[in-house]
Each structure stands twice: as C-alpha cells, then as structure tokens.
Amino acid sequence: MDGGGSSVTKGKASGPQTAPRPMTGLVLTAGGSRGAYQAGVLKRIGELPSLRNKPSPFPIIAGASAGAINGAAIASYASNFGEGTARLAQIWAQLSVTDVMRTDFRALLGNAGRLTLDLALGGMIGAGRVESLFDSSPLRQFLARHLPIAGIGEAIARRHIYAVAITATGYHSGKAFTFIQGHRGHPMWNKSRRVALKATLGIDHVLASSSIPLVFPPVALKTTGPKAYFGDGALRLVTPLSPAIRLGADRLFAIGVRCQDAADDLVRSELSDDTGGAALNRPPLSQICGVFLNAIFLDHLNADVDHLLRMNALVAAYQAAQARLPTSPQVSEPMRVIEPLVVSPSEDIAIIAKTMAHRMPRSIRYLMDGLGTPDAQSADLMSYLLFDGAFSRELIQLGYRDAQQRIDEIEDFLVAKSGAGRKRRAAA
C-alpha cells in the first residue's frame, strides 16, 4: 500500500531509503493566516530549557502553504532553535493584510474590471486577463525582508538540518512537487501523484507553496526543464506526512490548524434528528468557499495520521511474524513503525476570526460581504485571509497555551527518548 502517512515506502526511489540516523521530522500543514497558530506552538517548545541555545530538534522539516513559510523560517534559524521560534512568532505578530496582498480600491477595482471583461466578452475577444482574486506581490517583499532563507544551506552544512522539503502543486501536471534541499544522497522519489526534486530553496519556492488557489496568482519556478507554474502545496498533497517519512523520519511532530472538537460539533449538527432544533440555513457562497479551503487545508492531516496508525499496527504484526521465520525475505524498501505526535487547536479558529472580522480592511470586507454571511462556526474563509497582527497574536497565544498543556509529553517526545529528559525533571 502506498500512502503519504504510511510506514511503507513502496516504489522505486533513488538514494538511501533512510537517513543516516534516527531522526524526528517536523510536519507543518497549510492554513493561510491560521499558520500563526503553528508559530505559537513552536515558540513554547523553543523555550524548553533542554533546547535552550541549541540547534533545532527537527533534522527533517516538511511544510506546505503557510507551513512552508514556517518551516523555512525554522530551518533558516536552525542553529538556535529558541531564537528562531521567537523570531517566527514576532514576524507573525507584526503581520498586516497589506504585507500579504494589495487592498487598495484601485487594485481591487482594476482586477474586478478585468474579471468582468473576461466573463462577459472573453468568448469573443479572448480571456485570461485575471490570474487571481488578489495581488500578492507585497508578500514577496515581506518574506525577502524577514526570511533569511540562505540560512537553510548554512544549517545543512553545519549538520543541524538533514533535509528541508517544501511542496507546491504543479498547475500543468496537477502533481505535488516536493522541492528538497538537504545532505547529499537524501532520498528521492517519483510516484503517480508526487514528485521530488532537488533544489536550492528560495523565496519563490515558499511563495509558490503558499499561493492559495484562486486567491493568489501562480508562481513560476525553475524545474529540470523550462519554468513551470505552481500553486498551493496543499492542493494535491493529500498525505502531508509523506515527505518527512520518505526522507527518513522515524518520529513525526505535526502541528495542525483545525480544532477537532469544533469539526465534530458541525458534523453532529448535520446528523441531528432533533425536530425541535433550528433548521440549518442555506449556505452562502462564502461558506461554500470556506468548506472548499477546508478540503484543501484542514482535512488531510487527521486522515493521514489515522492511516499511519493503521499501518503501524500492520508493520508491528509483520515484524513479529517475521521474527519467527528462520529466514527473512528481502524487501527493496523496509517497512518501519513511525511514531507520531500531533498538536491541534483546542479552540475553534473560525470563531476567533469571526469576532475579529472588523480588522479586515474595508475594501476586502466589502468584497467578502458580497459572498454572504456564514454561520459563526462556518466562517472559515475569513480565518484563512485575516492576515492581521491582532488575530495572529490571538492564535500565537492559543498555540502557546496548547503546547504548554502538553509540554511534558512534547519534551519526552523530542528530547527524553533516551531518558535524559525524565532524569532532569526528576532531579529538579
């Protein structure tokens, strides 16, 4: 079976199939402005005394969309993990919508005019004038100022990082392309839906991976041939754990951006047979767009972790049976158990976004109001586009609190597998 979160890595791949030593992979999923939550979780982890003034505990980093921005930042500051996580949280805390996209009426009206022309007269005079709903050119300038991406190469040279993987979606083939910068001989793969390419990661790779479909324009990247156009990495990466596993991670620390309790509540409301309850309203276009983005950004991680746990049980049973055989069959890609730990929001980020929607620039609110008003718990569209410092700080604090609630478990997972962390706490 071939799956992203699978413990089985089938198919032909070049290079060694595992990294030289047991390693922990950091998996950062997509989520637009929800990515600030990941920064909060990482900030609390960076304050652990056992990690103070030390390199990153994640030799393998894999990210897509907003997770690509966060992952590139962590890798760039890998020589001092605590400093890097604090800096990442600071970047998110000072972010504004105008740092990500143009919000002036001139830009929005110009784009609206071109879109109207394409829809009304495109059949007669040709279309293709509009690449996206918004102009995200400010994001390039923002990342160039705040993301020292050349630090990834330095971290790899110092052996603080084994490999960094950033995934984007190819708009021509529809495949998930994972661009990898790492130590010589790191694994590579070419699957039916996923392709790995060696690269010296730059701002364009991060921009391509975080280019939300329809919302932001495609980004041109150089591959092995001519330049091709790419968009959000989560669009086709339905198995977000896959890149880190294929690069050789034996443990995976993943940070999601969806509150599972809130998702379960929404399902219960749809399944409820309580005739006395209020009927569900017909969803406006804004709510449908939010569900569309949920399908891209939020739904893959939990499904992939479930798949991983099932495969772990299968691998454990296989290894137990294999131990009883006089001779073991040879396999081209050995199976192994992968230990996961996932941290996800304890509160519904959509609700937080709804209460802070007034902080969105008036021009953007005007456009979004035209799509209708969704239910408060279904206000996901706003939660992806609210690139605002106050909203980011709320999510950073939420991520920080959620990590604090599980900090002993996290430290055991990252530091104390040898027992050293437990001994330190016992002596304290």
N, C-alpha and C positions, 0 to 999 in steps of 0.2 A: 504493500500500500504506500502511495506517495502522498504525503500531506505536509503542510508547512510546519505544523507543530508536532509532526510525527517524530518518533525516535528512530524511524527507519529512513535512511537516506539512499533511495534506490536511484538507478540510472547512472550513466557514465559521467564522471567528473574528473577534471584534471587536478594534479597536485595532490598532496596528502589529504586524507579524508578527515583527519582530526588535527587540532592544533597541538603543538609540542607538549603541552602540559594541561592538566585540568584547569578550566577557566570558567568564569562567570560572565554571562552575556547580559547586557542592558538592552531591553526592548522598549522603545518609545513609540507609541501609536499616534495616529492622526487626531485632529480635533480642532483645527483653526485656533481661535482665541482661547479655547479650553486648554491649550498647551501650557498656560500659566500654572495650572494645577501640578503638572509634572515638575515644574521648577520648584514649587513649594515642597514636594516630597523629597526631591534631591537636596534641597537646602538643608532640611533637617538631617538627612543622612550625612551630609558633609560636615556637620557639627559633632559627629561622634568622636570622642577622644581617641579611639583606636584608629581613626583615619586622619587625625589632625596633621597637617603639613606633610601628607603622604600622597603618593600617586593615586590615580583612580583605581578603585577596586574592580573595575569593569574592563578587562583587556579587550573584550569584544563589545562593540556598540552598534546597534542596528536601529535605524529610525526611518520614518516615512511621514511626509507632510509636516505638521508642526513638530512631530517627533524628530524629523531630520534637522530642524533648527536647533532643538535642544540637544540632540545627540552630537551634532557638530561642535556645539559650544563646550560640552563636557569633554569631548576628545581634544579640543583646542587647548583647554586648560588642564590636561590630564596630569601634568607634573605636580599640581597641587589641587587635589580634588575639592577640598573645603573652600579654597579661594574661588575655584571655578563655579561651584554651585551657588555661592553667594553672589558672584557676578551675574550669573544667569538670572537669578531672581531679581536682581537690580535692573537688568535690561527689560524684563517683562513689566516690572513695576512702573517704569517710566514711559512705557509704550503708549502711543496715541493712534487713533484711526488714521490720521494724516501721515503717520510714519509708514503705513502699510498701503494705503491707496489714496488717490485723489478724490476729494469730497466736494470740491468747489462746483457751483452750479454750472459754470462754463463747461467743465469737463463732462459732467453728467448729462447736460442737455445735448452736447455735441455727440456723445455716444448714443443717446436716445434717438437723435435725429438720424444717425447712420443706421441704427437698427430699424427704424420705421421705414427708411428708404429701402433697405434690404427686403423687408417683409412685404411692402406694398408694391415695389417695382422691380424687385430682384429677378423675377421671372423674365422681364423684358430687357433690362439693362445690365443684368449680372449682379450677383450678391457677393458676400464675403468681406464686407467693409468692417464688420464688427467681430473682434476676437473674443471678447468677454464683456461682462456687465460693468466691470470696473477696471480702471487703470492702476496696476500695482507697481508702477515704476518707483514710487518712493521706498518700497520695501528693499529694493536693491541697494539704495543709498544707505538705508538704516543698517542693513546687515554688513555692508562694507565698513561702516564706522565702528560697529560693536562686536563683530565676529572675527577674531584673528585666526582665520581658517588655516593659515600656514602652520599653525601650531600642531596640526594633526600630523604632518610629516615629522616634526621635531619629536613628538611623543612616540611615534613609531620607531624612530632612530634610537631613542633612549630606552626602548622596550617597555615603556609604560602602557602602550597600546599594542595589541596584536593586529586588529583589523577594525576598520570602520566601514559600515555598509549603509548607503543611502539609496532608497528605492524610489523610482519615478515610473510613470506609465507612458509607454510609447504610443503616441496618437496615430501612428501608421499601422503598426502591427497589433496594437491592443495588448501587448505583453507587459509584464512587470520587469523592468530593468533595474538590477541592483548594481550600483557603482561602488566598487570596493577599493579602498586604499589600505594596504597592510603589508605585513612582512612577506618577503619573497617566499613563494611556494604555498601561499594560503589557498584553500580550496576554491575551485571554480565550478560552475555548473551551467547546463543549458537544458532546460526542461520544456515541456509543451507550452507552459504559460509563463515561465520565469527564466530570465537570462541574467547571468552575472558577467560584468565587465570590469577589468582593471582600470583604475582611473586615479589621477591626482585630483582629489576633491577640491572644488572651488565654490564660490558663491552661486554660480549658475546651477550647480547640482542641487544645492539647497533650495534655490528658488523654484526649480522645476518640480522637485518633490513636494513643495508646499503650495503649488499653484492649484487652488481649489477649482474643479471643473466648472465651466460656465462663468464663475465669479471672477477668476483671474485668467489672464491670457497664457497660452502655451509658451514654453521656454525652449530655445534651440540649444542643443548640446552636441558636441562632437563625439561620435562613437568610433568604431573601427573604420567606417566609411565616411560619407558626407554627413553634414549636420542633419539631425532629425529633431522633431518637436515632441516635447514631453510635458506631462501634467502631473497632477497629484498622485503620489505614490500609493495611496490607499485605494485608489480606484480599482486596481487589479490585484493588489496584494491581499488576497483573502486569507492568507496564512501568515500573519505578521511575525510569528516565532521562527519561521523557516530560515531566513538569512543567518540569524545567530546560531541556530542549530547546525546548519551546513558549514559554518565557519569553525565549528568545533567546540561550541559551548557545552559544558556538562551541567550547568545550572543557569537558570534564566530568571532575571528580576525584571518584571514588566510593570509598567505604570499605565493604567487605563484612564479614561476620562469620562466614564459613564457610571452613574450611581445605579447599581443593580436593583436595589430596593425600589427606586423610582420606576425603573423599567418594569418590574414585576407588578407594581400598582397599576400601571397603564394596561397591562395585559388583563389583570383581574377586572378592570372596569369594562373591558370589551367582552369578557366572558360572563359577567354578572347576569343572573336571571331574576334580579330583584325588580319586579314590575313597578314597585313604588318609587324607584330611583329615577332621577332625571335622565332623559334620553341624551345620548351623545349628539353634539352638534355636527352638522356637515362641515368637514374640514375645509378651511380656506386654502388658497394656493400657498400661503406662507407655511402652513402646517405640513402640506404635502412636500414642499421643498425641504423642510426640516427632517422629515422622515427619509427623504432621498439622501440627505447628507448623513443621517444616522446609518443608513445601509452601507455607506462608503466608509465612514469613520469609526463607528462605535461597535458594530455587531460582530466583527471578526475576532477580536481578542478572546472573548469568553468562549466562543465556539472552538477556537484553536487550542485553548487550554484544556477544554473538555476532551478534544481529540488526543492531545498529548497524554493526558492521564490514562485514557483507554489504551494507548499504545504502550505506555509504561507497564501496565498490567500484563499486556501481551508479551512484552520483552522479558519481564521478570519470569513469567511462566516458561518461556522459551529457554532462557538461560538455566533455569532449574532442571528442565528436561535434558538440556544439552550436557549438563554436568554428570548425568547418569549414563551417558553414552561412552563406550570405550574409545571411540574416535569422534572428533567433532568435525562436521562438514565445514568446508571453507566457503566463506561468502565474500563477495567483492567489496561490500560496504557493511562493516559490522554494525549490528544494532546495539543501542545503549539506552539506559534509562536517563532521562533528563529531569532534573528536579526544578520545578517552577515555584516562584513566589510572586503573587500579583497584588498590587495596591491600587484600589479604585476609590473614587469619591464616596464619602459617606452621606453627602447631601446632593440634592438634585441641582445640577449646574444650570439647567434651563430656568428653574425658579429664580435663582440668583440673577440670571441675565434679565429676566422679566422685570425684576424690581429696579434694575439699573438701566433699562432701555432709554431713559431720558438722557443718558450721557452720550448716546449716539448722535453724531452731527445731524442737524435738522434736515439737511438735504437727503441723507441716507434714510432717516426716519420717514420722510415724505414718500420715498420710493417704496419702502417696506410696508407702510400703511396701505398702499395701493394693493398689496397682496392679501390683505385681510388680517384679522386679529385671531391668532390661535388660542387654544386653551393654555392656561398658565403653565401646566406641566408638559405641554407640547410645543413650547416656544423655543424649539431647538435652533431654528435659523438664526435668531438673534445671538444665541450663545456661541455660534461659530464666527460671527463677524464683529462682535463687540470688542474691538482692539482698543481698549481703554485702560489707563493706568489704575483707576479705582477698581474696575472689575477684575483686572489682573491681580491686584493686591488681595482682593477677597479670595480668589482662587489659590493664590500662593499661601495664604493663611490656612485655607481648608486643607491643602496638600500637606502643609507643615503639621497641622493637628492630626491628620490621619496617619502620617508617618510616626508621630510621637506616640500614638496609641499602640503602635506595633513595633516600637523601636528595639526592644529586646529581641523579638523574633527576627527583625531585619538584620541586627548586628550579628546574631548567631548565623544567619544565612550567608552574610558577606564576609565575616571576619572569624567567627568562632568555630568553624567546622573542625578545626584541629583541637578544639578545647581551650585554646588560649584565651578567647574572649570570656568564656564562662569562669575561668580561673581568676581573671582580672576582676570580674564583678563579685565573685565570692570573697575576694580579699578586701574589697572596698568597704 
